[in-house]
């Protein structure tokens, strides 16, 4: 996501402010090794302060993880930037 995308995409939630991203995790290398980033994301998301955003980059939309975080009270949003590039955002 870049500044142009945000300005042009009215579908983005109003809580998703790029200046509030405090950590970005590229999960693609983990997934390529057969590792699952669920525990890492759960741990990192628990450290977020109100309004802070965690970004996770994946080659697919991680729907089960998004659902799990949403059920735990987190705001979640995923955007597909290309065929195998998704940026996923989590906030308290």
C-alpha positions, 0 to 999 in steps of 0.5 A: 500500500502506498500513499496513492493507494490509500487516497484512491481506495475509499474501502480502507477502514478509517483506523488503517493509518500507515503512520501507525504501523509499528512493526511489519513482518514479512511471513513469506520466508517463514511460510516458504520454510514450512513454518506458520507465523500464527504464534509470532503474530499472536505474540506481536499483536498482544504487544500493540498499544491502542491505535498501533498497527501490525503489518504482515505480508503474505502470499495469500489471505490468511483468513483463519488468522484474521478470523482468530484475531477478529474474535479476540477483539482486534481490527483486521484488514487485508488487501491484495496487491498482486496475485501472490502479495497480500498485506494484512493489518491488525490493530487493537 
